[in-house]
């Protein structure tokens, strides 16, 4: 059976298929909440496969060039660690009366995504190689600055519950391991047919892998969120507002830096996408009296996944009008 026509079919309909995957995850999670633990354990392996496929499609020479792009790296840092914290502080004031919600909102909004943002950036025609090159820097800076921001925005008492181990584990499993595996396959592909075949298979599997990621993330968390729906409704408008303002802030920051179209798209996605799957263990480590915090983090994930599906179509149109020229990534 030839997979070419099938791959072309789902590539053309990928946005609709992502919406279907979110719907399937929602239906499964609500109808059979007992499967949530199994789905949650599957998030990391599925995400690792998705990122392996993504990295496999990025020639390593592009990542090397991206590391020398100081203007882009500086713009991403400014957007995520100067502009976004101001936005996060402002939005968090609306739930400052509830320490659990406050910490959940701050945990997730103060930490830029380093994993599936690369996938969504690529889908939107953004500079995914540059964003991949920036991932280690983004991880290190957020580890260093998260305690500082939490101290400033929520008080010194929260510092006792911060553990950097989940950050380190996520970086190794979701970035280093898939990237190393992709590098090995690319090296093999230059000499052997089996490597080239694996590259083709993984490139064709991108849409199903993204669908699986969306379905398991939503399915594993939707029942828990639903159990506290009334309380969590307070943060939903904040997360929606964050996406809207962060995308605009990313665009303005990139325009000020005079970036071309693909890097501009990458900055917009980086500013709007958060590290929810990595900071969730931090929120789960909080005392029982703050048990709403991890659910606030999960709620952001659900809002963000829907927003990303929309932004894959919207960001290219906005960025095309704002940047001076188009370059390839």
DACORVEN-V803031 format. One record per pair of residues at least 4 apart in sequence whose C-alpha atoms are under 7 Angstrom apart, sorted by the first residue. I is the first residue (numbers start at 1). J is the second residue. D is the distance in whole Angstrom. If there is no record, write none. Layout:
# DACORVEN-V803031
i=I j=J d=D
i=I j=J d=D
This chain:
# DACORVEN-V803031
i=3 j=7 d=6
i=4 j=8 d=6
i=5 j=9 d=6
i=6 j=10 d=6
i=7 j=11 d=6
i=7 j=204 d=6
i=8 j=12 d=6
i=9 j=13 d=6
i=10 j=14 d=5
i=10 j=207 d=7
i=11 j=207 d=7
i=13 j=17 d=6
i=14 j=18 d=6
i=14 j=207 d=6
i=15 j=19 d=6
i=15 j=309 d=6
i=16 j=20 d=6
i=17 j=21 d=6
i=18 j=22 d=6
i=18 j=211 d=6
i=19 j=23 d=6
i=20 j=24 d=6
i=21 j=25 d=6
i=21 j=211 d=5
i=21 j=214 d=6
i=21 j=215 d=5
i=22 j=26 d=6
i=22 j=214 d=6
i=22 j=215 d=5
i=22 j=218 d=6
i=23 j=27 d=6
i=24 j=28 d=6
i=24 j=215 d=6
i=25 j=29 d=6
i=25 j=215 d=4
i=25 j=216 d=6
i=25 j=218 d=5
i=25 j=219 d=4
i=26 j=30 d=6
i=26 j=218 d=6
i=26 j=219 d=5
i=26 j=222 d=6
i=27 j=31 d=6
i=28 j=32 d=6
i=28 j=219 d=6
i=29 j=33 d=5
i=29 j=36 d=6
i=29 j=219 d=4
i=29 j=220 d=6
i=29 j=222 d=6
i=29 j=223 d=6
i=30 j=222 d=7
i=30 j=223 d=5
i=33 j=223 d=6
i=35 j=39 d=6
i=36 j=40 d=6
i=36 j=219 d=7
i=36 j=220 d=4
i=36 j=221 d=7
i=37 j=41 d=6
i=37 j=220 d=7
i=38 j=42 d=6
i=39 j=43 d=7
i=39 j=216 d=5
i=39 j=219 d=7
i=39 j=220 d=5
i=40 j=216 d=7
i=40 j=217 d=7
i=40 j=220 d=5
i=42 j=46 d=6
i=43 j=47 d=6
i=43 j=213 d=7
i=43 j=216 d=6
i=43 j=217 d=6
i=44 j=48 d=6
i=45 j=49 d=6
i=46 j=50 d=6
i=46 j=213 d=6
i=47 j=51 d=6
i=47 j=213 d=6
i=48 j=52 d=6
i=48 j=174 d=5
i=48 j=178 d=6
i=49 j=53 d=6
i=50 j=54 d=6
i=50 j=206 d=7
i=50 j=209 d=6
i=50 j=210 d=7
i=51 j=55 d=6
i=51 j=178 d=6
i=52 j=56 d=6
i=52 j=178 d=5
i=52 j=179 d=6
i=52 j=182 d=6
i=53 j=57 d=7
i=53 j=202 d=5
i=53 j=203 d=6
i=53 j=206 d=7
i=54 j=58 d=7
i=54 j=119 d=6
i=55 j=179 d=6
i=55 j=182 d=6
i=56 j=182 d=5
i=56 j=186 d=7
i=56 j=199 d=7
i=57 j=203 d=7
i=58 j=129 d=6
i=60 j=64 d=6
i=61 j=65 d=6
i=62 j=66 d=6
i=62 j=129 d=6
i=63 j=67 d=6
i=63 j=129 d=5
i=63 j=130 d=6
i=63 j=133 d=6
i=65 j=69 d=7
i=66 j=129 d=7
i=66 j=130 d=5
i=66 j=133 d=6
i=67 j=133 d=6
i=69 j=73 d=6
i=70 j=74 d=6
i=71 j=75 d=6
i=72 j=76 d=6
i=72 j=263 d=7
i=73 j=77 d=6
i=73 j=134 d=6
i=74 j=78 d=6
i=75 j=79 d=6
i=75 j=253 d=7
i=75 j=254 d=6
i=75 j=257 d=7
i=76 j=80 d=6
i=76 j=267 d=6
i=77 j=81 d=6
i=78 j=82 d=5
i=78 j=83 d=6
i=79 j=83 d=5
i=79 j=84 d=6
i=79 j=250 d=6
i=79 j=253 d=6
i=79 j=271 d=6
i=80 j=84 d=5
i=80 j=112 d=6
i=80 j=271 d=6
i=81 j=85 d=6
i=82 j=86 d=7
i=83 j=87 d=7
i=84 j=88 d=6
i=84 j=246 d=7
i=84 j=271 d=7
i=85 j=89 d=6
i=85 j=110 d=6
i=86 j=90 d=6
i=87 j=91 d=6
i=88 j=92 d=6
i=88 j=106 d=7
i=88 j=109 d=6
i=88 j=110 d=7
i=89 j=93 d=7
i=89 j=153 d=7
i=91 j=238 d=6
i=92 j=96 d=6
i=92 j=102 d=6
i=92 j=105 d=6
i=92 j=106 d=7
i=95 j=101 d=6
i=95 j=102 d=6
i=96 j=102 d=5
i=98 j=102 d=6
i=99 j=103 d=6
i=100 j=104 d=6
i=100 j=290 d=5
i=100 j=291 d=7
i=100 j=292 d=5
i=100 j=293 d=5
i=101 j=105 d=6
i=101 j=292 d=6
i=101 j=293 d=5
i=101 j=296 d=6
i=102 j=106 d=6
i=103 j=107 d=6
i=103 j=293 d=6
i=104 j=108 d=6
i=104 j=283 d=7
i=104 j=293 d=4
i=104 j=294 d=6
i=104 j=296 d=5
i=104 j=297 d=5
i=105 j=109 d=6
i=105 j=296 d=6
i=105 j=297 d=7
i=106 j=110 d=6
i=107 j=111 d=7
i=107 j=279 d=7
i=108 j=274 d=6
i=108 j=275 d=6
i=108 j=276 d=5
i=108 j=279 d=7
i=108 j=297 d=6
i=109 j=274 d=6
i=110 j=146 d=7
i=111 j=142 d=6
i=111 j=274 d=6
i=111 j=275 d=5
i=112 j=138 d=7
i=112 j=270 d=7
i=112 j=271 d=7
i=112 j=273 d=6
i=112 j=274 d=4
i=112 j=275 d=5
i=113 j=117 d=6
i=113 j=270 d=7
i=113 j=273 d=5
i=113 j=274 d=4
i=113 j=275 d=4
i=114 j=135 d=5
i=114 j=275 d=7
i=115 j=174 d=7
i=116 j=120 d=6
i=117 j=121 d=6
i=117 j=269 d=7
i=117 j=270 d=7
i=117 j=273 d=6
i=118 j=122 d=6
i=118 j=128 d=5
i=118 j=131 d=6
i=118 j=132 d=7
i=119 j=123 d=6
i=120 j=124 d=6
i=120 j=312 d=7
i=121 j=125 d=6
i=121 j=126 d=5
i=121 j=127 d=7
i=121 j=128 d=6
i=121 j=265 d=7
i=121 j=266 d=6
i=121 j=269 d=6
i=122 j=126 d=5
i=122 j=127 d=7
i=122 j=128 d=5
i=123 j=312 d=6
i=124 j=312 d=5
i=124 j=313 d=7
i=124 j=315 d=7
i=124 j=316 d=6
i=125 j=262 d=6
i=126 j=262 d=4
i=126 j=263 d=6
i=126 j=265 d=5
i=126 j=266 d=5
i=127 j=131 d=6
i=127 j=262 d=5
i=127 j=263 d=5
i=127 j=266 d=5
i=127 j=329 d=5
i=128 j=132 d=6
i=128 j=266 d=7
i=129 j=133 d=6
i=129 j=329 d=7
i=130 j=134 d=6
i=131 j=135 d=6
i=131 j=266 d=7
i=134 j=138 d=6
i=135 j=139 d=6
i=136 j=140 d=6
i=137 j=141 d=6
i=138 j=142 d=6
i=139 j=143 d=6
i=140 j=144 d=6
i=141 j=145 d=6
i=142 j=146 d=6
i=143 j=164 d=7
i=145 j=149 d=6
i=146 j=150 d=6
i=147 j=151 d=6
i=147 j=159 d=6
i=148 j=152 d=6
i=149 j=153 d=6
i=150 j=154 d=5
i=150 j=155 d=7
i=151 j=155 d=5
i=151 j=156 d=5
i=151 j=159 d=7
i=161 j=286 d=6
i=162 j=282 d=7
i=163 j=282 d=7
i=164 j=168 d=6
i=165 j=169 d=6
i=166 j=170 d=6
i=166 j=278 d=6
i=166 j=281 d=7
i=167 j=171 d=6
i=167 j=278 d=6
i=168 j=172 d=6
i=169 j=173 d=6
i=170 j=174 d=6
i=170 j=278 d=6
i=171 j=175 d=5
i=171 j=176 d=6
i=172 j=176 d=5
i=172 j=177 d=6
i=173 j=177 d=5
i=174 j=178 d=6
i=175 j=179 d=6
i=176 j=180 d=6
i=177 j=181 d=6
i=178 j=182 d=6
i=179 j=183 d=6
i=180 j=184 d=6
i=181 j=185 d=6
i=182 j=186 d=6
i=183 j=187 d=6
i=184 j=188 d=6
i=185 j=189 d=6
i=185 j=195 d=6
i=186 j=190 d=7
i=186 j=195 d=7
i=188 j=192 d=6
i=188 j=195 d=5
i=189 j=193 d=6
i=189 j=194 d=7
i=189 j=195 d=4
i=189 j=196 d=5
i=192 j=196 d=7
i=193 j=197 d=6
i=194 j=198 d=6
i=195 j=199 d=6
i=196 j=200 d=6
i=197 j=201 d=6
i=198 j=202 d=6
i=199 j=203 d=6
i=200 j=204 d=6
i=201 j=205 d=6
i=202 j=206 d=6
i=205 j=209 d=6
i=206 j=210 d=6
i=207 j=211 d=6
i=208 j=212 d=6
i=209 j=213 d=6
i=210 j=214 d=6
i=211 j=215 d=6
i=212 j=216 d=6
i=213 j=217 d=6
i=214 j=218 d=6
i=215 j=219 d=6
i=216 j=220 d=6
i=217 j=221 d=6
i=218 j=222 d=6
i=218 j=302 d=6
i=221 j=225 d=6
i=221 j=298 d=7
i=222 j=226 d=6
i=223 j=227 d=6
i=225 j=229 d=6
i=225 j=295 d=6
i=225 j=299 d=7
i=228 j=232 d=6
i=229 j=233 d=6
i=232 j=236 d=7
i=232 j=296 d=6
i=235 j=239 d=6
i=236 j=240 d=6
i=237 j=241 d=6
i=238 j=242 d=6
i=239 j=243 d=6
i=239 j=300 d=6
i=239 j=303 d=7
i=240 j=244 d=6
i=240 j=303 d=7
i=241 j=245 d=6
i=242 j=246 d=6
i=243 j=247 d=6
i=243 j=272 d=5
i=244 j=248 d=6
i=245 j=249 d=6
i=246 j=250 d=6
i=246 j=271 d=6
i=246 j=272 d=5
i=247 j=251 d=6
i=247 j=268 d=5
i=247 j=269 d=7
i=247 j=271 d=6
i=247 j=272 d=6
i=248 j=252 d=6
i=249 j=253 d=6
i=250 j=254 d=6
i=250 j=267 d=5
i=250 j=268 d=4
i=250 j=271 d=6
i=251 j=255 d=6
i=251 j=264 d=6
i=251 j=268 d=6
i=252 j=256 d=6
i=253 j=257 d=6
i=254 j=258 d=6
i=254 j=259 d=6
i=254 j=264 d=5
i=254 j=267 d=7
i=255 j=259 d=6
i=255 j=322 d=7
i=255 j=323 d=7
i=259 j=263 d=6
i=259 j=264 d=6
i=259 j=323 d=7
i=260 j=264 d=6
i=260 j=323 d=5
i=260 j=324 d=6
i=260 j=325 d=6
i=260 j=326 d=6
i=260 j=327 d=7
i=261 j=265 d=6
i=261 j=319 d=6
i=261 j=320 d=6
i=261 j=323 d=5
i=261 j=325 d=6
i=261 j=326 d=5
i=261 j=327 d=7
i=262 j=266 d=6
i=262 j=326 d=7
i=262 j=327 d=7
i=262 j=329 d=7
i=263 j=267 d=6
i=264 j=268 d=6
i=264 j=319 d=6
i=265 j=269 d=6
i=265 j=315 d=6
i=265 j=316 d=7
i=265 j=319 d=6
i=266 j=270 d=6
i=267 j=271 d=6
i=268 j=272 d=6
i=269 j=273 d=6
i=275 j=279 d=6
i=276 j=280 d=6
i=276 j=297 d=6
i=276 j=301 d=6
i=279 j=283 d=6
i=280 j=284 d=6
i=280 j=294 d=6
i=280 j=297 d=6
i=281 j=285 d=6
i=283 j=293 d=6
i=283 j=294 d=5
i=284 j=294 d=6
i=286 j=290 d=6
i=287 j=291 d=7
i=292 j=296 d=6
i=293 j=297 d=6
i=294 j=298 d=6
i=295 j=299 d=6
i=296 j=300 d=6
i=297 j=301 d=7
i=298 j=302 d=6
i=299 j=303 d=6
i=300 j=304 d=6
i=301 j=305 d=6
i=302 j=306 d=7
i=303 j=307 d=6
i=304 j=308 d=6
i=305 j=309 d=7
i=306 j=310 d=7
i=307 j=311 d=6
i=308 j=312 d=6
i=310 j=314 d=6
i=311 j=315 d=5
i=314 j=318 d=6
i=315 j=319 d=6
i=316 j=320 d=6
i=317 j=321 d=7
i=318 j=322 d=7
i=319 j=323 d=6
